Amino acid sequence: MHEVAGHGAHGGHEAHGDNKLVVPVSVTMSILAVLVAAATLMGHRSHTEELLLQAQASDQWNFYQAKNIRLHAMQVVVDSVETFQVKDSPKAELVREKYQKEVDRYEKEKDEISDKAKELEKERDLLRKRADHFDAGEGVLEIGLIICSLTLLANKKLFWYSGMAIGAIGLVVTLFGFIAHT
């Protein structure tokens, strides 16, 4: 009876010891797990940077709107001076010139702010594209890892080869995240 219990206790280890696939499949799974972690990290970082750029772009558009409101207020003064009859024409001309300079300045600043906001949005879109590649790569790598792990259960090399092939596809998809451009 002692021999049967002893044999049964070691049977699981002996079964894995006879399986020559355990070590290479385990190494492959470890590599795939590291690649999944790297893709996940890069995806999270890209999404975080994307959100920061979105906030900066929104700030720029708010600044643009504030300049636009000021521009219209200054334009009202300029139009009023030009439209209404004034008692002191030279003084009115000085006021009009002063506010016209402000109108010109706000117009220029407004355009610069708009350009900056559009640049931030373009950069944000690139980060979104990269994050999408990292996320997709992560998913494909995880599928490769799972299929590779089936080798240990089924003792079929087909699962190992399939898992490695799918993992390679996941790696390529992830690498596209590093080279993605607009």
Protein Blocks (a to p, Z undefined) as FASTA:
>chain_A
ZZmmmmmmmmmmmmmmmmmklmmmmmmmmmmmmmmmmmmmmmmmmmmmmmmmmmmmmmmm
mmmmmmmmmmmmmmmmmmmmmmpccfblmlmmmmmmmmmmmmmmmmmmmmmmmmmmmmmm
mmmmmmmmmmmmmmmmmmmmmmmmmmmmmmmmnopaklmmmmmmmmmmmmmmmmmmmmgc
ZZ
